Amino acid sequence: MQKQAKPIPCEECGLQKCPGLRPLEPNQLQYMQEFKQGERLSERGDIIVAQGQVISHLYTVYSGVLIRYRSLDDGRRQIVNFMFPGDLIGLMGAFDEPSSHTIETLLDARLCMFTRKSFTQLIGKHPQLGFDLTWMAAKEEAALEEHIVSLGQRTAKERVAYLAVWLLDRAIGTGLADKKNVLHLPITQAQIADMLGLSLVHTNRTIRALDKEDLVNWKSREICVPDMARTCEYAQYDRDFERVRPFI
């Protein structure tokens, strides 16, 4: 269930301390305090943006994890990406057109709200933040390129291993994973299959094979990568790809 939340002052923003996010300057924080329209809470399964909906707000993920997916008329869906703290919801796609995808809450989330039409004002007053928006869009495109490479060229085991280390890397950068490379995240095997273009049976076999080789231990509510360097090498995942990211 979605509901309004008492806003956290921008000067106390927890994202400022995330190792994977670049802190905003004091003058930027002051401006964002005025720019922000409020905050909302969202529980697992809540739809933040529906495919075909024209949205009036953009959201920065303050906490939690969400999934972005595209549905076909017959109910099949393709999970395109996972969204972590610092990510901006509503950035992808033309501002004046209906959303081409759905955003659903996977792990209970807190979102900062911004009026979509006011982003031209933000870009005019703070060009650096406008550049950050462009950078975030370019980074999203680069991530989608890697996803296409996985679907087209990586084996099933490489796909699952790549997804695991990518999720864990994002979680480490935003404080959601512990020092033992463990991420508590309720991802189902059906969702993994929807992300990686695999059947449910093939997904199950692949997860068991990776567990047997001690590359990825993937349970219903937990992902563990015992040796990040070894699994990254196996999946051909470049950890330098995920550098410090800006956020709005």
Backbone hydrogen bonds in HBPLUS format (Angstrom, degrees):
<---DONOR---> <-ACCEPTOR-->    atom                        ^
c    i                          cat <-CA-CA->   ^        H-A-AA   ^      H-
h    n   atom  resd res      DA  || num        DHA   H-A  angle D-A-AA Bond
n    s   type  num  typ     dist DA aas  dist angle  dist       angle   num
A0003-LYS N   A0041-LEU O   3.04 MM  38  5.29 150.3  2.13 137.5 145.4     1
A0041-LEU N   A0003-LYS O   2.65 MM  38  5.29 164.6  1.67 164.3 169.1     2
A0005-ALA N   A0039-GLU O   2.99 MM  34  5.32 156.8  2.05 129.6 126.7     3
A0012-GLU N   A0009-PRO O   2.83 MM   3  5.39 155.8  1.89 116.9 125.1     4
A0013-CYS N   A0010-CYS O   3.05 MM   3  4.89 162.9  2.08 109.7 110.4     5
A0016-GLN N   A0013-CYS O   3.27 MM   3  5.81 154.7  2.34 110.1 116.6     6
A0017-LYS N   A0014-GLY O   3.14 MM   3  5.74 161.1  2.18 114.3 119.6     7
A0018-CYS N   A0015-LEU O   3.19 MM   3  5.23 163.7  2.22 106.0 111.1     8
A0021-LEU N   A0018-CYS O   3.17 MM   3  5.44 169.5  2.19 114.9 117.7     9
A0020-GLY N   A0173-GLY O   2.69 MM 153  3.88 145.3  1.81 139.7 129.9    10
A0245-ARG N   A0020-GLY O   2.91 MM 225  6.23 166.3  1.93 141.0 141.6    11
A0022-ARG N   A0245-ARG O   2.71 MM 223  5.66 158.3  1.75 144.8 146.5    12
A0028-GLN N   A0025-GLU O   2.94 MM   3  5.14 123.3  2.27 103.9 119.3    13
A0029-LEU N   A0025-GLU O   2.91 MM   4  6.25 155.2  1.97 158.9 167.0    14
A0030-GLN N   A0026-PRO O   3.02 MM   4  6.27 157.2  2.08 147.1 152.9    15
A0031-TYR N   A0027-ASN O   3.12 MM   4  6.30 153.6  2.19 136.4 143.1    16
A0032-MET N   A0028-GLN O   2.88 MM   4  6.09 161.8  1.91 151.5 156.7    17
A0033-GLN N   A0029-LEU O   2.99 MM   4  6.19 142.4  2.14 144.5 153.8    18
A0034-GLU N   A0031-TYR O   3.02 MM   3  5.34 127.0  2.31 103.8 116.6    19
A0035-PHE N   A0031-TYR O   2.90 MM   4  6.12 146.1  2.01 145.3 156.4    20
A0036-LYS N   A0032-MET O   2.86 MM   4  5.76 155.1  1.93 148.2 150.8    21
A0037-GLN N   A0113-MET O   2.78 MM  76  5.32 167.6  1.80 147.3 149.2    22
A0113-MET N   A0038-GLY O   2.83 MM  75  5.33 177.2  1.83 150.9 150.0    23
A0040-ARG N   A0111-LEU O   2.92 MM  71  5.32 152.3  2.00 146.4 155.3    24
A0111-LEU N   A0040-ARG O   2.88 MM  71  5.32 168.1  1.89 161.3 165.3    25
A0042-SER N   A0109-ALA O   2.86 MM  67  5.09 157.1  1.92 152.3 151.3    26
A0109-ALA N   A0042-SER O   2.75 MM  67  5.09 156.8  1.80 151.1 158.3    27
A0046-ASP N   A0043-GLU O   2.98 MM   3  5.70 162.3  2.01 146.9 148.4    28
A0045-GLY N   A0105-THR O   2.76 MM  60  5.22 173.6  1.76 143.8 144.1    29
A0105-THR N   A0046-ASP O   2.88 MM  59  5.35 162.3  1.91 156.4 162.4    30
A0048-ILE N   A0103-ILE O   2.82 MM  55  5.42 155.9  1.87 154.3 161.5    31
A0103-ILE N   A0049-VAL O   2.82 MM  54  4.99 157.2  1.87 139.7 144.8    32
A0053-GLN N   A0050-ALA O   2.94 MM   3  5.39 158.1  1.99 139.8 140.3    33
A0052-GLY N   A0099-SER O   2.69 MM  47  4.99 164.6  1.71 143.4 148.8    34
A0099-SER N   A0053-GLN O   2.77 MM  46  5.40 166.4  1.79 136.2 138.7    35
A0116-ARG N   A0056-SER O   2.91 MM  60  5.46 173.6  1.91 139.5 139.0    36
A0058-LEU N   A0114-PHE O   2.86 MM  56  5.20 155.9  1.92 145.8 154.0    37
A0114-PHE N   A0058-LEU O   2.87 MM  56  5.20 145.6  1.99 159.5 159.4    38
A0059-TYR N   A0089-ILE O   3.14 MM  30  4.95 159.7  2.18 133.5 139.4    39
A0089-ILE N   A0059-TYR O   2.60 MM  30  4.95 162.0  1.63 161.8 163.3    40
A0060-THR N   A0112-CYS O   2.97 MM  52  5.12 150.2  2.06 138.3 147.4    41
A0112-CYS N   A0060-THR O   2.94 MM  52  5.12 165.2  1.96 151.0 153.8    42
A0061-VAL N   A0087-ASP O   2.93 MM  26  5.57 164.9  1.95 163.1 168.2    43
A0086-GLY N   A0061-VAL O   2.73 MM  25  5.36 159.0  1.77 150.1 153.0    44
A0062-TYR N   A0110-ARG O   2.80 MM  48  5.33 150.1  1.89 154.0 160.8    45
A0063-SER N   A0110-ARG O   3.22 MM  47  5.11 150.7  2.31 137.7 138.4    46
A0110-ARG N   A0063-SER O   3.04 MM  47  5.11 150.7  2.13 124.4 128.5    47
A0065-VAL N   A0107-LEU O   3.26 MM  42  4.87 154.4  2.33 119.8 126.4    48
A0106-LEU N   A0065-VAL O   2.87 MM  41  5.51 152.7  1.95 138.3 145.0    49
A0107-LEU N   A0065-VAL O   2.87 MM  42  4.87 161.8  1.91 147.1 144.6    50
A0066-LEU N   A0083-MET O   2.98 MM  17  4.96 157.0  2.03 137.9 145.2    51
A0083-MET N   A0066-LEU O   2.70 MM  17  4.96 167.2  1.71 147.4 149.5    52
A0067-ILE N   A0104-GLU O   2.80 MM  37  5.36 160.9  1.83 158.0 163.8    53
A0104-GLU N   A0067-ILE O   2.90 MM  37  5.36 162.3  1.93 156.2 161.5    54
A0068-ARG N   A0081-ASN O   2.87 MM  13  5.22 163.3  1.90 156.1 154.6    55
A0080-VAL N   A0068-ARG O   2.72 MM  12  5.59 153.8  1.79 148.3 157.5    56
A0081-ASN N   A0068-ARG O   3.32 MM  13  5.22 159.0  2.37 137.5 139.8    57
A0069-TYR N   A0102-THR O   2.92 MM  33  5.37 158.2  1.97 149.8 157.0    58
A0102-THR N   A0069-TYR O   2.79 MM  33  5.37 165.8  1.81 160.9 165.6    59
A0070-ARG N   A0078-GLN O   2.97 MM   8  5.34 157.2  2.02 141.4 145.8    60
A0078-GLN N   A0070-ARG O   2.87 MM   8  5.34 157.5  1.92 152.8 160.1    61
A0072-LEU N   A0076-ARG O   2.73 MM   4  5.33 163.9  1.76 164.6 165.5    62
A0075-GLY N   A0072-LEU O   3.03 MM   3  5.47 165.2  2.05 118.7 121.1    63
A0079-ILE N   A0194-ASP O   3.18 MM 115  5.56 155.1  2.24 107.5 114.6    64
A0087-ASP N   A0084-PHE O   2.98 MM   3  5.74 163.3  2.01 149.9 152.9    65
A0097-GLU N   A0094-ALA O   3.37 MM   3  5.49 169.8  2.38 109.9 112.6    66
A0118-SER N   A0115-THR O   3.20 MM   3  5.61 144.4  2.33 107.7 117.4    67
A0119-PHE N   A0116-ARG O   3.29 MM   3  5.90 170.3  2.30 119.1 120.8    68
A0121-GLN N   A0118-SER O   3.04 MM   3  5.30 127.8  2.32 102.8 115.8    69
A0122-LEU N   A0118-SER O   3.20 MM   4  6.65 151.2  2.29 144.8 152.8    70
A0123-ILE N   A0119-PHE O   3.01 MM   4  6.22 162.5  2.05 147.8 151.2    71
A0124-GLY N   A0120-THR O   3.09 MM   4  6.26 152.2  2.17 140.1 147.4    72
A0125-LYS N   A0121-GLN O   2.99 MM   4  6.19 157.6  2.04 153.8 159.0    73
A0126-HIS N   A0122-LEU O   2.82 MM   4  5.75 155.1  1.88 152.9 159.7    74
A0129-LEU N   A0126-HIS O   2.96 MM   3  5.44 123.4  2.29 111.6 124.9    75
A0130-GLY N   A0126-HIS O   3.10 MM   4  6.49 149.8  2.19 146.9 156.2    76
A0131-PHE N   A0127-PRO O   2.79 MM   4  6.14 149.6  1.88 148.3 156.3    77
A0132-ASP N   A0128-GLN O   2.90 MM   4  6.20 149.7  1.99 141.6 150.5    78
A0133-LEU N   A0129-LEU O   3.00 MM   4  6.31 146.7  2.12 142.9 150.8    79
A0134-THR N   A0130-GLY O   3.20 MM   4  6.57 154.7  2.26 143.9 149.8    80
A0135-TRP N   A0131-PHE O   2.85 MM   4  6.17 156.6  1.91 152.1 159.4    81
A0136-MET N   A0132-ASP O   2.85 MM   4  6.08 157.7  1.90 150.6 156.1    82
A0137-ALA N   A0133-LEU O   3.04 MM   4  6.31 154.6  2.10 146.6 153.1    83
A0138-ALA N   A0134-THR O   2.95 MM   4  6.21 156.5  2.01 148.7 155.3    84
A0139-LYS N   A0135-TRP O   2.84 MM   4  6.08 151.5  1.92 149.1 157.5    85
A0140-GLU N   A0136-MET O   2.98 MM   4  6.17 151.5  2.06 143.1 150.4    86
A0141-GLU N   A0137-ALA O   3.07 MM   4  6.37 151.9  2.16 143.1 150.3    87
A0142-ALA N   A0138-ALA O   2.97 MM   4  6.27 153.0  2.05 145.0 152.4    88
A0143-ALA N   A0139-LYS O   2.94 MM   4  6.22 152.3  2.02 146.2 153.5    89
A0144-LEU N   A0140-GLU O   3.01 MM   4  6.31 149.0  2.11 143.2 151.6    90
A0145-GLU N   A0141-GLU O   2.96 MM   4  6.29 143.6  2.09 143.9 154.1    91
A0146-GLU N   A0142-ALA O   3.14 MM   4  6.51 154.7  2.20 146.3 151.7    92
A0147-HIS N   A0143-ALA O   3.04 MM   4  6.35 147.2  2.15 140.8 150.2    93
A0148-ILE N   A0144-LEU O   2.94 MM   4  6.23 153.1  2.01 147.6 154.0    94
A0149-VAL N   A0145-GLU O   2.94 MM   4  6.27 155.8  2.00 149.0 155.9    95
A0150-SER N   A0146-GLU O   2.94 MM   4  6.23 154.7  2.01 145.7 152.3    96
A0151-LEU N   A0147-HIS O   2.98 MM   4  6.29 162.7  2.01 150.9 154.8    97
A0152-GLY N   A0148-ILE O   2.90 MM   4  6.05 151.4  1.98 148.4 156.5    98
A0153-GLN N   A0149-VAL O   2.74 MM   4  5.53 156.9  1.79 153.1 157.7    99
A0159-ARG N   A0155-THR O   2.84 MM   4  6.07 153.1  1.91 153.0 160.9   100
A0160-VAL N   A0156-ALA O   3.08 MM   4  6.35 166.8  2.10 154.1 155.8   101
A0161-ALA N   A0157-LYS O   2.97 MM   4  6.07 163.1  2.00 147.8 153.2   102
A0162-TYR N   A0158-GLU O   2.84 MM   4  5.88 156.8  1.89 144.5 151.2   103
A0163-LEU N   A0159-ARG O   2.95 MM   4  6.18 163.6  1.98 150.5 154.7   104
A0164-ALA N   A0160-VAL O   2.97 MM   4  6.15 157.1  2.02 147.2 153.6   105
A0165-VAL N   A0161-ALA O   3.05 MM   4  6.32 166.8  2.06 154.8 156.6   106
A0166-TRP N   A0162-TYR O   2.92 MM   4  6.03 155.7  1.98 151.0 158.6   107
A0167-LEU N   A0163-LEU O   2.94 MM   4  6.04 166.5  1.95 150.8 154.3   108
A0168-LEU N   A0164-ALA O   2.96 MM   4  6.11 162.2  2.00 147.6 153.1   109
A0169-ASP N   A0165-VAL O   2.84 MM   4  5.86 153.6  1.91 140.1 147.6   110
A0170-ARG N   A0166-TRP O   3.02 MM   4  6.24 162.8  2.05 151.3 155.0   111
A0171-ALA N   A0167-LEU O   2.93 MM   4  6.12 153.5  2.00 145.0 153.2   112
A0172-ILE N   A0168-LEU O   2.83 MM   4  6.05 154.1  1.90 150.2 156.5   113
A0173-GLY N   A0169-ASP O   3.10 MM   4  6.30 158.5  2.15 145.4 150.9   114
A0174-THR N   A0171-ALA O   3.22 MM   3  5.20 141.8  2.37  95.6 106.3   115
A0176-LEU N   A0171-ALA O   2.78 MM   5  4.69 148.8  1.87 146.4 144.9   116
A0175-GLY N   A0172-ILE O   3.41 MM   3  5.25 171.8  2.41 102.9 104.5   117
A0178-ASP N   A0182-VAL O   3.20 MM   4  5.68 154.6  2.26 152.8 153.9   118
A0181-ASN N   A0178-ASP O   3.20 MM   3  5.79 144.2  2.34 122.8 122.5   119
A0225-VAL N   A0181-ASN O   3.23 MM  44  5.77 154.5  2.30 153.2 160.3   120
A0183-LEU N   A0223-ILE O   2.81 MM  40  5.12 162.2  1.84 152.7 158.9   121
A0223-ILE N   A0183-LEU O   2.82 MM  40  5.12 156.3  1.88 146.6 154.8   122
A0185-LEU N   A0221-ARG O   3.13 MM  36  5.04 122.7  2.48 102.7 114.8   123
A0187-ILE N   A0185-LEU O   2.89 MM   2  5.84 132.3  2.12 111.8  97.0   124
A0191-GLN N   A0188-THR O   3.11 MM   3  5.19 122.9  2.45  95.8 109.4   125
A0192-ILE N   A0188-THR O   3.07 MM   4  6.47 152.9  2.15 146.5 154.2   126
A0193-ALA N   A0189-GLN O   2.93 MM   4  6.12 158.2  1.98 144.5 150.4   127
A0194-ASP N   A0190-ALA O   2.92 MM   4  6.16 150.5  2.01 140.7 149.0   128
A0195-MET N   A0191-GLN O   2.99 MM   4  6.19 136.4  2.19 139.9 150.9   129
A0195-MET N   A0192-ILE O   3.16 MM   3  5.11 129.1  2.43  93.8 107.3   130
A0196-LEU N   A0192-ILE O   2.96 MM   4  6.14 154.9  2.03 151.7 158.3   131
A0197-GLY N   A0193-ALA O   2.93 MM   4  5.61 121.2  2.29 147.9 154.2   132
A0198-LEU N   A0193-ALA O   3.28 MM   5  4.75 151.9  2.36 125.7 131.7   133
A0203-THR N   A0199-SER O   2.91 MM   4  6.09 153.9  1.98 148.7 156.4   134
A0204-ASN N   A0200-LEU O   3.02 MM   4  6.25 158.2  2.07 146.4 151.5   135
A0205-ARG N   A0201-VAL O   3.05 MM   4  6.34 162.9  2.08 151.8 156.0   136
A0206-THR N   A0202-HIS O   2.93 MM   4  6.04 155.5  1.99 145.6 152.7   137
A0207-ILE N   A0203-THR O   2.97 MM   4  6.17 160.8  2.01 153.0 157.3   138
A0208-ARG N   A0204-ASN O   3.11 MM   4  6.32 159.5  2.15 147.4 152.8   139
A0209-ALA N   A0205-ARG O   2.96 MM   4  6.18 149.0  2.06 144.1 152.8   140
A0210-LEU N   A0206-THR O   2.99 MM   4  6.24 159.1  2.03 152.2 156.9   141
A0211-ASP N   A0207-ILE O   3.00 MM   4  6.16 150.5  2.09 143.9 152.2   142
A0212-LYS N   A0208-ARG O   2.98 MM   4  6.15 152.1  2.06 141.8 149.0   143
A0213-GLU N   A0209-ALA O   3.13 MM   4  6.39 145.1  2.26 141.5 150.1   144
A0215-LEU N   A0210-LEU O   2.95 MM   5  5.29 163.1  1.98 160.6 159.5   145
A0214-ASP N   A0211-ASP O   3.04 MM   3  4.85 154.9  2.10  99.4 106.7   146
A0217-ASN N   A0224-CYS O   2.81 MM   7  5.06 178.4  1.81 164.1 164.1   147
A0224-CYS N   A0217-ASN O   2.97 MM   7  5.06 146.8  2.08 135.8 145.6   148
A0219-LYS N   A0222-GLU O   2.79 MM   3  5.07 162.6  1.81 166.2 168.0   149
A0231-THR N   A0227-ASP O   3.03 MM   4  6.26 167.7  2.05 159.4 162.9   150
A0232-CYS N   A0228-MET O   2.79 MM   4  5.84 158.8  1.84 153.0 159.4   151
A0233-GLU N   A0229-ALA O   3.05 MM   4  6.16 155.7  2.11 142.0 148.4   152
A0234-TYR N   A0230-ARG O   3.03 MM   4  6.27 154.5  2.09 143.3 150.5   153
A0235-ALA N   A0231-THR O   2.90 MM   4  6.10 159.1  1.95 150.1 155.1   154
A0236-GLN N   A0232-CYS O   2.83 MM   4  5.68 113.9  2.28 136.5 152.4   155
A0237-TYR N   A0232-CYS O   2.88 MM   5  4.83 166.4  1.90 141.2 145.7   156
A0236-GLN N   A0233-GLU O   3.30 MM   3  4.93 146.6  2.41  91.5 101.2   157
A0241-PHE N   A0238-ASP O   2.95 MM   3  5.48 157.2  2.01 112.6 120.1   158
A0242-GLU N   A0239-ARG O   3.29 MM   3  5.83 150.9  2.38 110.7 116.2   159
